[in-house]
Every structure is written in structure tokens, then in C-alpha cells.
Amino acid sequence: MPTYEYACTKCGQHFDAFQSMRDEPFRECPKHLCRLGKWGHGKVKRLLGTGAGIIFKGSGFYTTDYRSDSYKEAAKKETPAPEKPKTETKAGKPAAAKPEKKSE
């Protein structure tokens, strides 16, 4: 059930109401929330709220979770293969290429 924000036009009170979407909106300021000394039956207006964000937890909620096999294969082909690191000696210098021996 959503929380709606209301504002009274007479007393200026802002309040939230936890209501079902099927419930009728408030028409007048609730007596226990009225700022006036004597309850003025102020007209209430429902405000546009930002609402709460929906948070999905767990697997299965991302677009990448349901990709087809053909899409996954094409994505693998497009990504470049990682470069192999050069072998290094213990001193931290690149290994020198060994000279080829010629047999005579």
C-alpha cells in the first residue's frame, strides 16, 4: 500500500497517510492533525510525491540474467582476448630471447 502526502489549504498542515489505492482520498484535514485552535474542516489536497524506490533483491532481476545464448556467444566474440603478460626474471627485467644455435 502506498503512502500519500496531503496538505491542508486552511491550516497549512502537511501529513502522510498510508492508504490503499482503492481508498478514497481525504477531503478534509483530520481533527487530530489540525494546527488551528478550533478545528476548521480545512480542505485537503493530495500532493504528488516522489514515492519510494523499488528495490529488488536476489538474482533474476537484471536484464543480463535472461540473455539468450546467441547474445552471450556474440558478446564473447566481440570482447578482445586479454593480453598475456611478458615473462619476467627474478630481477624484474624481461627475459632475454635465447640465441638460436645453428647446426653445421
LINSULUR-V296239 format. One record per residue. RES is the residue in one letter. SS is DSSP state (A for helix, B for strand, O for the rest). Layout:
# LINSULUR-V296239
{{RES/SS} {RES/SS}}
This chain:
# LINSULUR-V296239
{{M/O} {P/O} {T/B} {Y/B} {E/B} {Y/B} {A/B} {C/B} {T/O} {K/O} {C/O} {G/O} {Q/O} {H/B} {F/B} {D/B} {A/B} {F/B} {Q/O} {S/O} {M/O} {R/O} {D/O} {E/O} {P/O} {F/O} {R/O} {E/B} {C/O} {P/O} {K/A} {H/A} {L/A} {C/O} {R/O} {L/O} {G/O} {K/O} {W/O} {G/O} {H/O} {G/O} {K/B} {V/B} {K/B} {R/B} {L/B} {L/O} {G/O} {T/O} {G/O} {A/O} {G/O} {I/O} {I/O} {F/O} {K/O} {G/O} {S/O} {G/O} {F/O} {Y/O} {T/A} {T/A} {D/A} {Y/A} {R/O} {S/O} {D/A} {S/A} {Y/A} {K/A} {E/A} {A/A} {A/A} {K/A} {K/A} {E/A} {T/O} {P/O} {A/O} {P/O} {E/O} {K/O} {P/O} {K/O} {T/O} {E/B} {T/O} {K/O} {A/O} {G/O} {K/O} {P/B} {A/O} {A/O} {A/O} {K/O} {P/O} {E/O} {K/O} {K/O} {S/O} {E/O}}
